[in-house]
Amino acid sequence: MAVEHIVQDHGLDRNAVQVGPASDENTAGTEAARADVEDGHLKAGNEGEPALTGKVRVSVAVDDAIAEKVLSSFSTFHGDVSG
């Protein structure tokens, strides 16, 4: 959600945003996405399981003028904004 907010609400170019695992392990984050959930549970009948084993790192290249807005977006969606 933070990426969508940064790109759509603040008009940042999507190419300025990089998303990947925060560690060497592959991951899809720590929570199931809404598209993966049905009636409050992971959807049945899907191939495999999401790799919910770690955090996702989102990096954004921005000018100082918009940095506070980007940090606010991360905070709004419970992101860790430390270095």
Order of alpha helices (4+ residues) and beta strands (2+ residues): beta-beta-beta-beta-alpha
